[in-house]
Amino acid sequence: MINVVVIFIILVFYDFQKFIRKKEPVRVFVLYSFFMAASLIVSLLLAAGKRPSSPSQWIEAALRRFGVLK
């Protein structure tokens, strides 16, 4: 699992250097950070041997929380 984190850190630093040199807009940083964080979470769950929950399970849990489903 440490290997996964180290690889992601290296990729982030490398990509951020490119973004800064090209003077990309802030939304590029935000989208990049979101996708890299989501990828890191899924990679860590897979490395730990746990299967990440599917989006349909997230939607069902949200609907139950709001009282739409029982």
Phi and psi in degrees as GROMACS dihedral restraints (atoms count N, CA, C in turn):
[ dihedral_restraints ]
;  ai    aj    ak    al  type     phi  dphi    fc
    3     4     5     6     1   -65.6    20    10
    4     5     6     7     1   -35.0    20    10
    6     7     8     9     1   -60.9    20    10
    7     8     9    10     1   -41.0    20    10
    9    10    11    12     1   -62.3    20    10
   10    11    12    13     1   -45.1    20    10
   12    13    14    15     1   -64.6    20    10
   13    14    15    16     1   -42.9    20    10
   15    16    17    18     1   -63.3    20    10
   16    17    18    19     1   -42.8    20    10
   18    19    20    21     1   -62.8    20    10
   19    20    21    22     1   -42.3    20    10
   21    22    23    24     1   -64.9    20    10
   22    23    24    25     1   -39.5    20    10
   24    25    26    27     1   -63.3    20    10
   25    26    27    28     1   -43.8    20    10
   27    28    29    30     1   -61.7    20    10
   28    29    30    31     1   -44.6    20    10
   30    31    32    33     1   -62.8    20    10
   31    32    33    34     1   -40.7    20    10
   33    34    35    36     1   -64.7    20    10
   34    35    36    37     1   -47.6    20    10
   36    37    38    39     1   -62.0    20    10
   37    38    39    40     1   -42.2    20    10
   39    40    41    42     1   -63.1    20    10
   40    41    42    43     1   -45.9    20    10
   42    43    44    45     1   -69.5    20    10
   43    44    45    46     1   -38.3    20    10
   45    46    47    48     1   -64.7    20    10
   46    47    48    49     1   -34.1    20    10
   48    49    50    51     1   -62.2    20    10
   49    50    51    52     1   -42.0    20    10
   51    52    53    54     1   -64.4    20    10
   52    53    54    55     1   -42.8    20    10
   54    55    56    57     1   -63.0    20    10
   55    56    57    58     1   -40.4    20    10
   57    58    59    60     1   -68.7    20    10
   58    59    60    61     1   -40.5    20    10
   60    61    62    63     1   -63.5    20    10
   61    62    63    64     1   -38.4    20    10
   63    64    65    66     1   -85.6    20    10
   64    65    66    67     1    -4.8    20    10
   66    67    68    69     1    53.5    20    10
   67    68    69    70     1    56.1    20    10
   69    70    71    72     1   -70.1    20    10
   70    71    72    73     1   154.4    20    10
   72    73    74    75     1   -69.1    20    10
   73    74    75    76     1   164.7    20    10
   75    76    77    78     1   -62.0    20    10
   76    77    78    79     1   -35.6    20    10
   78    79    80    81     1   -61.5    20    10
   79    80    81    82     1   -28.9    20    10
   81    82    83    84     1   -65.5    20    10
   82    83    84    85     1   -42.9    20    10
   84    85    86    87     1   -62.7    20    10
   85    86    87    88     1   -42.4    20    10
   87    88    89    90     1   -65.2    20    10
   88    89    90    91     1   -48.7    20    10
   90    91    92    93     1   -63.6    20    10
   91    92    93    94     1   -42.5    20    10
   93    94    95    96     1   -61.0    20    10
   94    95    96    97     1   -45.2    20    10
   96    97    98    99     1   -62.6    20    10
   97    98    99   100     1   -41.7    20    10
   99   100   101   102     1   -61.7    20    10
  100   101   102   103     1   -49.7    20    10
  102   103   104   105     1   -67.2    20    10
  103   104   105   106     1   -37.5    20    10
  105   106   107   108     1   -67.9    20    10
  106   107   108   109     1   -38.8    20    10
  108   109   110   111     1   -65.6    20    10
  109   110   111   112     1   -43.2    20    10
  111   112   113   114     1   -63.3    20    10
  112   113   114   115     1   -42.0    20    10
  114   115   116   117     1   -64.7    20    10
  115   116   117   118     1   -40.0    20    10
  117   118   119   120     1   -64.7    20    10
  118   119   120   121     1   -42.9    20    10
  120   121   122   123     1   -62.7    20    10
  121   122   123   124     1   -46.4    20    10
  123   124   125   126     1   -63.6    20    10
  124   125   126   127     1   -42.0    20    10
  126   127   128   129     1   -63.4    20    10
  127   128   129   130     1   -41.7    20    10
  129   130   131   132     1   -67.0    20    10
  130   131   132   133     1   -39.3    20    10
  132   133   134   135     1   -63.6    20    10
  133   134   135   136     1   -42.2    20    10
  135   136   137   138     1   -67.0    20    10
  136   137   138   139     1   -38.1    20    10
  138   139   140   141     1   -66.9    20    10
  139   140   141   142     1   -30.9    20    10
  141   142   143   144     1   -81.0    20    10
  142   143   144   145     1    -6.1    20    10
  144   145   146   147     1    85.7    20    10
  145   146   147   148     1    13.1    20    10
  147   148   149   150     1  -106.5    20    10
  148   149   150   151     1   136.3    20    10
  150   151   152   153     1   -86.0    20    10
  151   152   153   154     1   127.7    20    10
  153   154   155   156     1   -67.2    20    10
  154   155   156   157     1   147.8    20    10
  156   157   158   159     1   -71.1    20    10
  157   158   159   160     1   153.7    20    10
  159   160   161   162     1   -85.0    20    10
  160   161   162   163     1   158.1    20    10
  162   163   164   165     1   -58.3    20    10
  163   164   165   166     1   -32.0    20    10
  165   166   167   168     1   -64.1    20    10
  166   167   168   169     1   -34.1    20    10
  168   169   170   171     1   -69.1    20    10
  169   170   171   172     1   -36.3    20    10
  171   172   173   174     1   -64.4    20    10
  172   173   174   175     1   -43.9    20    10
  174   175   176   177     1   -64.9    20    10
  175   176   177   178     1   -43.2    20    10
  177   178   179   180     1   -62.2    20    10
  178   179   180   181     1   -41.4    20    10
  180   181   182   183     1   -64.8    20    10
  181   182   183   184     1   -39.2    20    10
  183   184   185   186     1   -66.3    20    10
  184   185   186   187     1   -41.5    20    10
  186   187   188   189     1   -66.3    20    10
  187   188   189   190     1   -36.5    20    10
  189   190   191   192     1   -67.0    20    10
  190   191   192   193     1   -38.3    20    10
  192   193   194   195     1   -64.3    20    10
  193   194   195   196     1   -37.1    20    10
  195   196   197   198     1   -83.9    20    10
  196   197   198   199     1    -5.6    20    10
  198   199   200   201     1    88.7    20    10
  199   200   201   202     1     9.9    20    10
  201   202   203   204     1   -74.6    20    10
  202   203   204   205     1   -41.4    20    10
  204   205   206   207     1  -106.8    20    10
  205   206   207   208     1   153.3    20    10
